[in-house]
Amino acid sequence: MVFESFSALWSMDGHGSYVWFCYGISALVLLALVMAPARRRRLTEQRIRAVLRREQSAQRSEG
């Protein structure tokens, strides 16, 4: 598919708004799928550090 100009690419014979909206939604979904595991991992690491700190402080207070 070859377009004569950038505006022709952008409008896509009247279907451009639908096409570009779908591309945008797809990009957002893919970005969320990439970022969600990283965020989950960071939160899990923070929780583990908090538990370890609590356990260490409990051991110090006992001994």
Gaussian input, Z-matrix of N, CA and C with variables (Angstrom, degrees):
# hf/3-21g

backbone

0 1
 N
 C     1     B1
 C     2     B2     1     A1
 N     3     B3     2     A2     1     D1
 C     4     B4     3     A3     2     D2
 C     5     B5     4     A4     3     D3
 N     6     B6     5     A5     4     D4
 C     7     B7     6     A6     5     D5
 C     8     B8     7     A7     6     D6
 N     9     B9     8     A8     7     D7
 C    10    B10     9     A9     8     D8
 C    11    B11    10    A10     9     D9
 N    12    B12    11    A11    10    D10
 C    13    B13    12    A12    11    D11
 C    14    B14    13    A13    12    D12
 N    15    B15    14    A14    13    D13
 C    16    B16    15    A15    14    D14
 C    17    B17    16    A16    15    D15
 N    18    B18    17    A17    16    D16
 C    19    B19    18    A18    17    D17
 C    20    B20    19    A19    18    D18
 N    21    B21    20    A20    19    D19
 C    22    B22    21    A21    20    D20
 C    23    B23    22    A22    21    D21
 N    24    B24    23    A23    22    D22
 C    25    B25    24    A24    23    D23
 C    26    B26    25    A25    24    D24
 N    27    B27    26    A26    25    D25
 C    28    B28    27    A27    26    D26
 C    29    B29    28    A28    27    D27
 N    30    B30    29    A29    28    D28
 C    31    B31    30    A30    29    D29
 C    32    B32    31    A31    30    D30
 N    33    B33    32    A32    31    D31
 C    34    B34    33    A33    32    D32
 C    35    B35    34    A34    33    D33
 N    36    B36    35    A35    34    D34
 C    37    B37    36    A36    35    D35
 C    38    B38    37    A37    36    D36
 N    39    B39    38    A38    37    D37
 C    40    B40    39    A39    38    D38
 C    41    B41    40    A40    39    D39
 N    42    B42    41    A41    40    D40
 C    43    B43    42    A42    41    D41
 C    44    B44    43    A43    42    D42
 N    45    B45    44    A44    43    D43
 C    46    B46    45    A45    44    D44
 C    47    B47    46    A46    45    D45
 N    48    B48    47    A47    46    D46
 C    49    B49    48    A48    47    D47
 C    50    B50    49    A49    48    D48
 N    51    B51    50    A50    49    D49
 C    52    B52    51    A51    50    D50
 C    53    B53    52    A52    51    D51
 N    54    B54    53    A53    52    D52
 C    55    B55    54    A54    53    D53
 C    56    B56    55    A55    54    D54
 N    57    B57    56    A56    55    D55
 C    58    B58    57    A57    56    D56
 C    59    B59    58    A58    57    D57
 N    60    B60    59    A59    58    D58
 C    61    B61    60    A60    59    D59
 C    62    B62    61    A61    60    D60
 N    63    B63    62    A62    61    D61
 C    64    B64    63    A63    62    D62
 C    65    B65    64    A64    63    D63
 N    66    B66    65    A65    64    D64
 C    67    B67    66    A66    65    D65
 C    68    B68    67    A67    66    D66
 N    69    B69    68    A68    67    D67
 C    70    B70    69    A69    68    D68
 C    71    B71    70    A70    69    D69
 N    72    B72    71    A71    70    D70
 C    73    B73    72    A72    71    D71
 C    74    B74    73    A73    72    D72
 N    75    B75    74    A74    73    D73
 C    76    B76    75    A75    74    D74
 C    77    B77    76    A76    75    D75
 N    78    B78    77    A77    76    D76
 C    79    B79    78    A78    77    D77
 C    80    B80    79    A79    78    D78
 N    81    B81    80    A80    79    D79
 C    82    B82    81    A81    80    D80
 C    83    B83    82    A82    81    D81
 N    84    B84    83    A83    82    D82
 C    85    B85    84    A84    83    D83
 C    86    B86    85    A85    84    D84
 N    87    B87    86    A86    85    D85
 C    88    B88    87    A87    86    D86
 C    89    B89    88    A88    87    D87
 N    90    B90    89    A89    88    D88
 C    91    B91    90    A90    89    D89
 C    92    B92    91    A91    90    D90
 N    93    B93    92    A92    91    D91
 C    94    B94    93    A93    92    D92
 C    95    B95    94    A94    93    D93
 N    96    B96    95    A95    94    D94
 C    97    B97    96    A96    95    D95
 C    98    B98    97    A97    96    D96
 N    99    B99    98    A98    97    D97
 C   100   B100    99    A99    98    D98
 C   101   B101   100   A100    99    D99
 N   102   B102   101   A101   100   D100
 C   103   B103   102   A102   101   D101
 C   104   B104   103   A103   102   D102
 N   105   B105   104   A104   103   D103
 C   106   B106   105   A105   104   D104
 C   107   B107   106   A106   105   D105
 N   108   B108   107   A107   106   D106
 C   109   B109   108   A108   107   D107
 C   110   B110   109   A109   108   D108
 N   111   B111   110   A110   109   D109
 C   112   B112   111   A111   110   D110
 C   113   B113   112   A112   111   D111
 N   114   B114   113   A113   112   D112
 C   115   B115   114   A114   113   D113
 C   116   B116   115   A115   114   D114
 N   117   B117   116   A116   115   D115
 C   118   B118   117   A117   116   D116
 C   119   B119   118   A118   117   D117
 N   120   B120   119   A119   118   D118
 C   121   B121   120   A120   119   D119
 C   122   B122   121   A121   120   D120
 N   123   B123   122   A122   121   D121
 C   124   B124   123   A123   122   D122
 C   125   B125   124   A124   123   D123
 N   126   B126   125   A125   124   D124
 C   127   B127   126   A126   125   D125
 C   128   B128   127   A127   126   D126
 N   129   B129   128   A128   127   D127
 C   130   B130   129   A129   128   D128
 C   131   B131   130   A130   129   D129
 N   132   B132   131   A131   130   D130
 C   133   B133   132   A132   131   D131
 C   134   B134   133   A133   132   D132
 N   135   B135   134   A134   133   D133
 C   136   B136   135   A135   134   D134
 C   137   B137   136   A136   135   D135
 N   138   B138   137   A137   136   D136
 C   139   B139   138   A138   137   D137
 C   140   B140   139   A139   138   D138
 N   141   B141   140   A140   139   D139
 C   142   B142   141   A141   140   D140
 C   143   B143   142   A142   141   D141
 N   144   B144   143   A143   142   D142
 C   145   B145   144   A144   143   D143
 C   146   B146   145   A145   144   D144
 N   147   B147   146   A146   145   D145
 C   148   B148   147   A147   146   D146
 C   149   B149   148   A148   147   D147
 N   150   B150   149   A149   148   D148
 C   151   B151   150   A150   149   D149
 C   152   B152   151   A151   150   D150
 N   153   B153   152   A152   151   D151
 C   154   B154   153   A153   152   D152
 C   155   B155   154   A154   153   D153
 N   156   B156   155   A155   154   D154
 C   157   B157   156   A156   155   D155
 C   158   B158   157   A157   156   D156
 N   159   B159   158   A158   157   D157
 C   160   B160   159   A159   158   D158
 C   161   B161   160   A160   159   D159
 N   162   B162   161   A161   160   D160
 C   163   B163   162   A162   161   D161
 C   164   B164   163   A163   162   D162
 N   165   B165   164   A164   163   D163
 C   166   B166   165   A165   164   D164
 C   167   B167   166   A166   165   D165
 N   168   B168   167   A167   166   D166
 C   169   B169   168   A168   167   D167
 C   170   B170   169   A169   168   D168
 N   171   B171   170   A170   169   D169
 C   172   B172   171   A171   170   D170
 C   173   B173   172   A172   171   D171
 N   174   B174   173   A173   172   D172
 C   175   B175   174   A174   173   D173
 C   176   B176   175   A175   174   D174
 N   177   B177   176   A176   175   D175
 C   178   B178   177   A177   176   D176
 C   179   B179   178   A178   177   D177
 N   180   B180   179   A179   178   D178
 C   181   B181   180   A180   179   D179
 C   182   B182   181   A181   180   D180
 N   183   B183   182   A182   181   D181
 C   184   B184   183   A183   182   D182
 C   185   B185   184   A184   183   D183
 N   186   B186   185   A185   184   D184
 C   187   B187   186   A186   185   D185
 C   188   B188   187   A187   186   D186

   B1=1.4340
   B2=1.5291
   B3=1.2914
   B4=1.4580
   B5=1.5253
   B6=1.3375
   B7=1.4598
   B8=1.5177
   B9=1.3128
   B10=1.4616
   B11=1.5241
   B12=1.3259
   B13=1.4608
   B14=1.5313
   B15=1.3118
   B16=1.4598
   B17=1.5274
   B18=1.3274
   B19=1.4660
   B20=1.5323
   B21=1.3363
   B22=1.4654
   B23=1.5272
   B24=1.3300
   B25=1.4667
   B26=1.5233
   B27=1.3162
   B28=1.4604
   B29=1.5298
   B30=1.3222
   B31=1.4717
   B32=1.5277
   B33=1.3213
   B34=1.4647
   B35=1.5310
   B36=1.3107
   B37=1.4712
   B38=1.5236
   B39=1.3192
   B40=1.4589
   B41=1.5164
   B42=1.3158
   B43=1.4597
   B44=1.5316
   B45=1.2988
   B46=1.4588
   B47=1.5149
   B48=1.3326
   B49=1.4671
   B50=1.5259
   B51=1.3097
   B52=1.4659
   B53=1.5288
   B54=1.3209
   B55=1.4631
   B56=1.5174
   B57=1.3343
   B58=1.4640
   B59=1.5238
   B60=1.3280
   B61=1.4665
   B62=1.5269
   B63=1.3134
   B64=1.4697
   B65=1.5218
   B66=1.3279
   B67=1.4673
   B68=1.5274
   B69=1.3070
   B70=1.4632
   B71=1.5262
   B72=1.3180
   B73=1.4670
   B74=1.5218
   B75=1.3187
   B76=1.4671
   B77=1.5250
   B78=1.3181
   B79=1.4628
   B80=1.5261
   B81=1.3335
   B82=1.4697
   B83=1.5286
   B84=1.3170
   B85=1.4696
   B86=1.5240
   B87=1.3331
   B88=1.4601
   B89=1.5223
   B90=1.3115
   B91=1.4637
   B92=1.5225
   B93=1.3129
   B94=1.4640
   B95=1.5228
   B96=1.3309
   B97=1.4611
   B98=1.5283
   B99=1.3102
   B100=1.4583
   B101=1.5271
   B102=1.3172
   B103=1.4665
   B104=1.5257
   B105=1.3075
   B106=1.4653
   B107=1.5300
   B108=1.3259
   B109=1.4665
   B110=1.5282
   B111=1.3185
   B112=1.4634
   B113=1.5231
   B114=1.3104
   B115=1.4724
   B116=1.5208
   B117=1.3280
   B118=1.4642
   B119=1.5307
   B120=1.3243
   B121=1.4629
   B122=1.5208
   B123=1.3291
   B124=1.4651
   B125=1.5300
   B126=1.3183
   B127=1.4634
   B128=1.5286
   B129=1.3234
   B130=1.4666
   B131=1.5228
   B132=1.3256
   B133=1.4637
   B134=1.5272
   B135=1.3239
   B136=1.4626
   B137=1.5260
   B138=1.3240
   B139=1.4652
   B140=1.5257
   B141=1.3297
   B142=1.4669
   B143=1.5260
   B144=1.3337
   B145=1.4692
   B146=1.5232
   B147=1.3192
   B148=1.4648
   B149=1.5233
   B150=1.3134
   B151=1.4653
   B152=1.5240
   B153=1.3281
   B154=1.4590
   B155=1.5279
   B156=1.3304
   B157=1.4734
   B158=1.5208
   B159=1.3496
   B160=1.4645
   B161=1.5234
   B162=1.3363
   B163=1.4611
   B164=1.5248
   B165=1.3209
   B166=1.4599
   B167=1.5225
   B168=1.3155
   B169=1.4574
   B170=1.5362
   B171=1.3231
   B172=1.4607
   B173=1.5259
   B174=1.3133
   B175=1.4661
   B176=1.5163
   B177=1.3173
   B178=1.4739
   B179=1.5170
   B180=1.3246
   B181=1.4684
   B182=1.5318
   B183=1.3363
   B184=1.4729
   B185=1.5318
   B186=1.3083
   B187=1.4556
   B188=1.4417
   A1=108.30
   A2=116.87
   A3=123.07
   A4=108.21
   A5=115.47
   A6=120.27
   A7=109.09
   A8=116.21
   A9=121.72
   A10=111.97
   A11=117.22
   A12=119.94
   A13=108.95
   A14=114.48
   A15=119.57
   A16=110.90
   A17=117.41
   A18=119.71
   A19=111.06
   A20=116.87
   A21=119.90
   A22=109.88
   A23=116.12
   A24=120.22
   A25=109.89
   A26=115.56
   A27=120.49
   A28=111.91
   A29=117.78
   A30=120.21
   A31=112.90
   A32=118.47
   A33=123.46
   A34=112.33
   A35=115.35
   A36=122.37
   A37=113.06
   A38=116.71
   A39=121.02
   A40=114.53
   A41=117.71
   A42=121.57
   A43=112.30
   A44=116.91
   A45=121.78
   A46=114.05
   A47=117.22
   A48=118.58
   A49=110.67
   A50=118.21
   A51=121.68
   A52=110.91
   A53=115.77
   A54=120.51
   A55=110.72
   A56=117.97
   A57=120.74
   A58=111.54
   A59=116.88
   A60=119.64
   A61=110.08
   A62=117.09
   A63=121.23
   A64=111.52
   A65=116.95
   A66=119.82
   A67=110.60
   A68=117.12
   A69=120.98
   A70=112.46
   A71=116.29
   A72=120.43
   A73=110.16
   A74=116.72
   A75=120.51
   A76=110.77
   A77=117.10
   A78=120.92
   A79=110.63
   A80=117.17
   A81=120.58
   A82=111.41
   A83=116.45
   A84=120.11
   A85=110.44
   A86=117.01
   A87=120.03
   A88=111.34
   A89=117.55
   A90=121.41
   A91=110.81
   A92=117.08
   A93=120.95
   A94=111.23
   A95=116.92
   A96=120.47
   A97=112.05
   A98=117.02
   A99=120.81
   A100=110.66
   A101=116.37
   A102=120.22
   A103=113.42
   A104=118.93
   A105=121.71
   A106=113.11
   A107=119.64
   A108=118.29
   A109=113.09
   A110=117.31
   A111=120.22
   A112=110.39
   A113=116.89
   A114=120.79
   A115=110.51
   A116=116.02
   A117=120.73
   A118=110.68
   A119=116.48
   A120=120.44
   A121=110.73
   A122=117.11
   A123=120.72
   A124=110.68
   A125=117.54
   A126=120.79
   A127=111.29
   A128=116.85
   A129=120.87
   A130=110.25
   A131=117.19
   A132=120.19
   A133=111.14
   A134=117.49
   A135=120.67
   A136=110.72
   A137=116.96
   A138=120.33
   A139=111.35
   A140=116.10
   A141=119.94
   A142=110.09
   A143=117.46
   A144=120.17
   A145=111.24
   A146=117.09
   A147=120.54
   A148=110.76
   A149=116.95
   A150=120.65
   A151=109.93
   A152=117.85
   A153=121.20
   A154=111.46
   A155=117.35
   A156=120.30
   A157=111.09
   A158=115.86
   A159=119.39
   A160=111.16
   A161=116.68
   A162=120.02
   A163=111.30
   A164=117.28
   A165=120.48
   A166=111.02
   A167=117.12
   A168=119.18
   A169=111.00
   A170=116.83
   A171=119.95
   A172=110.36
   A173=117.67
   A174=121.30
   A175=111.13
   A176=117.26
   A177=121.22
   A178=111.23
   A179=115.96
   A180=118.88
   A181=111.57
   A182=116.76
   A183=120.40
   A184=110.86
   A185=116.71
   A186=119.52
   A187=114.51
   D1=114.92
   D2=-178.42
   D3=-114.02
   D4=133.37
   D5=180.00
   D6=-108.85
   D7=146.96
   D8=-177.32
   D9=-74.22
   D10=-29.16
   D11=-178.72
   D12=-152.21
   D13=171.69
   D14=178.41
   D15=-65.16
   D16=-37.20
   D17=179.40
   D18=-66.49
   D19=-33.29
   D20=176.43
   D21=-67.93
   D22=-38.54
   D23=176.13
   D24=-63.57
   D25=-43.45
   D26=-177.68
   D27=-65.96
   D28=-40.72
   D29=-176.24
   D30=-85.88
   D31=-30.62
   D32=178.83
   D33=47.28
   D34=53.17
   D35=178.92
   D36=53.63
   D37=39.43
   D38=177.24
   D39=91.06
   D40=-6.28
   D41=-178.75
   D42=-102.33
   D43=1.26
   D44=-174.13
   D45=-59.25
   D46=-41.74
   D47=-178.07
   D48=-63.01
   D49=-39.30
   D50=177.58
   D51=-67.16
   D52=-47.04
   D53=-177.40
   D54=-62.66
   D55=-49.09
   D56=-177.33
   D57=-69.18
   D58=-32.59
   D59=174.75
   D60=-62.76
   D61=-43.65
   D62=178.83
   D63=-64.68
   D64=-40.98
   D65=175.49
   D66=-61.18
   D67=-42.29
   D68=179.78
   D69=-63.61
   D70=-45.61
   D71=178.41
   D72=-62.88
   D73=-41.91
   D74=179.25
   D75=-62.58
   D76=-41.92
   D77=178.84
   D78=-63.36
   D79=-41.23
   D80=178.59
   D81=-64.29
   D82=-41.84
   D83=179.15
   D84=-64.30
   D85=-45.35
   D86=178.86
   D87=-62.91
   D88=-39.85
   D89=177.38
   D90=-62.74
   D91=-43.03
   D92=178.04
   D93=-63.98
   D94=-38.98
   D95=179.12
   D96=-66.80
   D97=-28.44
   D98=177.66
   D99=-80.94
   D100=-40.00
   D101=-173.85
   D102=-80.78
   D103=-29.56
   D104=-175.91
   D105=-59.54
   D106=-47.52
   D107=178.80
   D108=-64.16
   D109=-35.80
   D110=178.08
   D111=-64.95
   D112=-42.58
   D113=178.31
   D114=-64.99
   D115=-43.61
   D116=179.43
   D117=-61.32
   D118=-41.49
   D119=179.06
   D120=-63.56
   D121=-44.66
   D122=-179.95
   D123=-61.56
   D124=-43.58
   D125=179.17
   D126=-65.23
   D127=-39.03
   D128=178.48
   D129=-64.94
   D130=-42.29
   D131=177.84
   D132=-62.90
   D133=-39.71
   D134=177.81
   D135=-62.98
   D136=-41.87
   D137=178.99
   D138=-64.41
   D139=-41.70
   D140=179.23
   D141=-63.63
   D142=-43.14
   D143=177.91
   D144=-61.19
   D145=-39.81
   D146=179.39
   D147=-64.61
   D148=-42.49
   D149=178.47
   D150=-63.53
   D151=-44.10
   D152=179.36
   D153=-62.69
   D154=-39.91
   D155=177.34
   D156=-62.74
   D157=-43.39
   D158=178.93
   D159=-62.88
   D160=-42.56
   D161=179.49
   D162=-64.89
   D163=-39.56
   D164=179.49
   D165=-67.19
   D166=-40.68
   D167=179.37
   D168=-69.16
   D169=-32.95
   D170=176.91
   D171=-68.47
   D172=-38.28
   D173=177.98
   D174=-66.62
   D175=-38.16
   D176=178.93
   D177=-66.64
   D178=-38.38
   D179=-178.29
   D180=-73.16
   D181=-27.32
   D182=178.57
   D183=-76.85
   D184=-37.64
   D185=-170.80
   D186=-108.10

